Amino acid sequence: VGLDALSDTEVAAAVGNSMFSDLVSVAGHIYKHGVDDGLPGSLAGGKVRINLHADEFNELIGDEFIPMVNKAGGAGVQVTAYTQTMSDIEAKIGSRAKAGQIIGNFNNLFMLRVRETATAELLTNQLPKVQIYTSTPASGANDAINNKKAAFTSSSHDQVQMTSVPMLEPAHIVGLPKGQAFALLEGGNLWKIRMPLPAVDPDEVMPKSLQELAAGMRKGQAANSEWWEAPGYSALQDGLPQDLVDDFR
């Protein structure tokens, strides 16, 4: 759903919040009754995976978004949100506590290059410290005393110590090259990601625009409008009113 937040932020926020409210209501119904509620032979508790991708979601979020990320997972809703900085969320929601509540309900974190140190610390503060070994070279020379064969004595050695340092610093994230990111998966597994970037040369197979891609998808897809006549469902028609059966045909 394109909300055109760049042209009219207020309308986009109003429509987005209304949509989130409807999704929360539907998620609650699915959680209680299942996704097939009202259909013949449906079982309570049946769920399907629903993937919700919200780009620049800081322009849309409100109090309606909090239960979406907090409780809608029980209905099979998986939310993937994209934003630039953590401050964008706090500025839009108007509360640091609510912004932390929203961020804390996401299980996985993917972070590309950011310019705000506080946003980078959202990842680095969740990582443990690691132990590294440091080597300190040292050398010295002294005058020889009561030694007629040498004028001085010298010595050199390396001192090895164990030091605790952060696994990642915010500067590592701020300085990421284009197409690279860090991912914190399953609560604490850190991954370094490098994504292949598309070449600038034109591709004959690639559609020229999203409109052309959508037109090609419409030509290659067929609606399964005759599912009600399938063998597994035909026996259920006897227990339904005739006008309802005719509506499915």
C-alpha positions in Angstrom: 0.0 0.0 0.0 1.6 3.3 -1.1 0.7 6.1 1.3 2.7 8.9 -0.4 4.0 10.2 2.9 6.4 12.5 1.0 3.5 14.5 -0.5 1.2 14.6 2.5 2.5 13.4 5.8 -0.7 14.0 7.8 -2.9 12.0 5.4 -0.4 9.2 5.2 -0.1 9.0 9.0 -3.9 8.9 9.4 -4.4 6.2 6.8 -1.5 4.2 8.1 -2.7 4.3 11.7 -6.2 3.3 10.5 -4.7 0.4 8.6 -2.6 -0.7 11.6 -5.8 -0.5 13.8 -7.6 -2.8 11.4 -4.7 -5.2 11.2 -4.6 -5.4 15.0 -8.3 -6.1 15.1 -8.0 -8.8 12.4 -5.0 -10.3 14.2 -7.0 -10.6 17.4 -9.8 -12.3 15.6 -7.3 -14.8 14.0 -5.7 -15.4 17.3 -9.1 -16.4 18.9 -10.9 -18.1 16.1 -8.3 -19.0 13.4 -7.9 -17.7 9.9 -10.7 -19.9 8.5 -13.4 -18.7 10.9 -16.8 -18.9 9.3 -15.9 -21.5 6.6 -17.3 -25.0 6.7 -15.0 -27.4 8.4 -12.8 -24.8 9.8 -10.8 -25.4 13.0 -10.2 -22.9 15.7 -6.6 -21.9 16.0 -5.6 -22.3 12.4 -3.1 -19.7 11.4 -1.0 -18.8 8.3 2.1 -16.7 8.2 1.3 -13.0 7.4 4.4 -10.9 6.5 4.0 -7.2 7.0 6.7 -4.9 5.6 6.6 -1.3 6.7 9.1 1.0 4.9 9.8 4.3 6.6 7.4 3.1 9.3 8.4 6.0 11.6 6.1 8.2 9.4 3.2 5.9 10.3 3.6 4.6 13.8 1.3 5.6 16.6 -0.1 3.9 19.6 -1.8 1.5 17.2 1.5 0.0 16.2 2.6 -1.1 19.7 0.1 -4.0 20.0 1.0 -5.0 16.4 4.6 -5.8 17.3 3.8 -6.8 20.9 1.0 -9.3 20.5 0.2 -9.9 16.8 2.9 -12.6 16.6 0.5 -15.0 18.2 -1.8 -14.7 15.2 1.0 -15.4 12.7 1.8 -11.8 11.9 5.5 -11.1 11.2 6.4 -7.5 11.1 9.5 -6.2 9.3 10.0 -2.4 9.8 12.5 -0.1 8.0 13.7 3.2 9.3 16.7 5.5 9.2 17.5 6.3 12.8 16.2 5.5 16.3 15.5 9.1 16.9 12.9 9.1 14.0 10.8 6.7 16.0 11.1 8.6 19.2 10.3 11.9 17.5 7.2 10.5 15.9 5.8 8.5 18.8 6.6 11.4 21.2 7.8 9.2 24.1 11.2 7.6 24.6 9.6 4.8 26.7 7.2 3.9 23.9 9.9 4.0 21.3 12.0 1.6 23.4 8.9 -0.6 23.8 8.5 -0.8 20.0 12.2 -1.5 19.4 12.4 -4.1 22.1 9.6 -6.2 20.6 11.6 -7.0 17.4 13.5 -10.2 17.6 16.1 -9.6 14.8 18.1 -6.5 14.0 19.7 -5.7 10.7 21.8 -2.5 10.6 23.4 -1.0 7.5 25.6 2.1 7.6 24.0 4.8 9.9 25.1 8.3 10.7 23.7 8.5 14.2 25.9 7.1 17.0 22.9 6.4 19.2 21.4 4.2 16.5 24.7 2.3 16.1 24.8 1.8 19.9 21.4 0.0 19.7 23.4 -2.9 18.2 26.8 -2.6 19.9 25.3 -2.3 23.4 23.7 -5.7 23.0 27.0 -7.5 22.2 29.3 -9.0 24.8 32.9 -8.0 25.4 35.6 -10.2 24.1 39.1 -11.0 25.4 42.1 -10.1 23.2 45.8 -10.4 23.7 48.0 -7.3 23.5 51.8 -7.4 23.1 53.9 -4.5 24.4 57.5 -4.5 23.2 60.2 -3.1 25.6 63.9 -2.7 25.3 66.6 -1.2 27.5 70.4 -0.6 27.7 72.7 0.0 30.8 76.3 0.8 31.2 78.5 -2.2 32.0 80.0 -2.1 35.5 83.2 -3.9 36.3 83.2 -5.5 32.9 86.2 -4.9 30.8 84.9 -6.8 27.8 81.7 -4.8 27.2 80.8 -1.2 27.5 77.1 -1.7 28.0 74.4 -4.4 28.3 71.0 -4.4 26.6 67.8 -6.3 26.9 64.5 -6.6 25.0 61.2 -8.4 25.7 57.5 -8.5 24.8 54.9 -8.2 27.5 51.7 -10.1 26.6 48.5 -9.1 28.4 44.8 -10.0 28.2 42.4 -7.1 27.7 38.6 -7.0 27.6 37.2 -4.9 24.6 33.8 -4.5 23.0 33.1 -6.8 20.1 32.0 -3.9 17.9 32.3 -0.2 18.2 29.8 2.3 16.8 32.5 3.5 14.5 32.5 0.1 12.8 28.9 0.6 11.9 29.2 4.2 10.9 32.0 3.3 8.5 30.3 0.3 6.8 30.7 0.2 3.0 27.7 0.3 0.8 26.0 -3.1 0.6 27.3 -4.4 3.9 25.5 -4.8 7.2 25.6 -6.4 10.6 22.7 -8.7 11.7 21.8 -9.7 15.2 19.7 -12.8 14.8 17.8 -15.0 17.3 18.6 -12.7 20.2 22.4 -12.8 20.1 24.0 -14.4 17.0 26.0 -11.7 15.2 26.5 -12.0 11.4 28.3 -9.8 9.0 26.4 -9.5 5.7 27.6 -8.5 2.3 24.9 -8.1 -0.3 25.7 -8.2 -4.0 24.9 -4.9 -5.7 23.2 -4.9 -9.1 25.4 -3.9 -12.0 24.8 -0.6 -13.7 24.6 -2.3 -17.2 21.1 -2.8 -18.5 19.6 -6.3 -18.2 17.5 -7.5 -21.1 15.5 -9.8 -18.9 14.8 -7.3 -16.1 11.6 -5.3 -16.6 12.0 -1.6 -17.1 9.6 -0.6 -14.4 7.4 -1.9 -11.6 4.4 -1.3 -13.8 5.8 -3.6 -16.5 6.6 -6.2 -13.8 3.1 -6.1 -12.5 1.6 -6.4 -16.0 3.6 -9.5 -16.6 2.5 -11.0 -13.3 -1.1 -10.4 -14.2 -0.7 -12.2 -17.6 1.0 -15.2 -16.0 -1.4 -15.7 -13.0 -4.9 -17.3 -13.0 -7.5 -16.9 -10.3 -8.5 -20.0 -8.5 -12.2 -19.1 -8.4 -13.5 -22.7 -8.7 -12.0 -23.9 -5.4 -15.5 -24.4 -4.0 -16.1 -27.2 -6.6 -13.1 -29.2 -5.5 -13.7 -32.7 -4.3 -12.8 -31.9 -0.7 -15.4 -29.2 -0.5 -18.3 -30.4 -2.5 -19.6 -32.6 0.3 -19.9 -29.6 2.6 -22.4 -27.9 0.4 -25.3 -30.0 1.6 -25.3 -28.3 5.0 -25.4 -24.8 3.7 -28.3 -22.6 2.4 -28.6 -22.8 -1.3 -28.2 -19.0 -1.8 -24.8 -19.2 0.0 -23.7 -22.0 -2.2 -24.7 -20.1 -5.3 -22.6 -17.1 -4.2 -19.5 -19.2 -4.3 -20.1 -20.3 -7.9 
